[in-house]
Every structure is written in C-alpha cells, then in structure tokens.
Amino acid sequence: MVLSQTVVGWLLLLGAIVMFVAGFGLRTLIGRKRDVTGVRRVVRAFRDNVVGRVLFGPVASDALDDEELDQMILMPAILVSCGLCLTAIFLLGYAVLT
C-alpha cells in the first residue's frame, strides 16, 4: 500500500488534533483526581525513573498543583501537536505547489 504525500499530510494533521485533545483531556482528568492515591503513585513513578529525571529534573516532592501539571502534561502535548501540525501544513502546501 502506497501512501501519497497528501494522505500523510492529512494523517499528520489528524494526529496533531488527537494529541492536542488527548493532552487537554489527560490534564483535566489528572487535575480532577489529583488527590487519589493511584494517580499520585503513577505520577511519582513517571517522575522518578531515568527518563522523567532527564525531562523534568530532580523532584523533591510532587505537589501536583496546576502549574506543575501544565508543565508535565499540557506543554509537551501542545509542543508535539504543533510540530505535527507544521509538518502536515508543509506536506499539504508542498503538494499544492507541485
């Protein structure tokens, strides 16, 4: 199966939209359930491993306040979705020009 450049551009745009909505949804879900023990355990496990320490730096304690959740979930989701959207726009625009 061969995918054209236009199809890949539309798929990337769809992926950007899904990433954007999923980031906001996850941020909202974790923000509402921040006092649940399971959520705190998952966030602590994510932040304490090697990848989490490289991405977010060393953490003395997880406050799970709004600013911390925005930095941990929302900003990376927005960044990735913007990158996918720009790549999709480039591919779709290039297909129009050729």
ABEGO torsion letter per residue (X at the ends): XBBBAAAAAAAAAAAAAAAAAAAAAAAAAAAAAAABAAAAAAAAAAAABAAAAAAAEBBABBAGBAAAAAAAAAAAAAAAAAAAAAAAAAAAAAAAAX
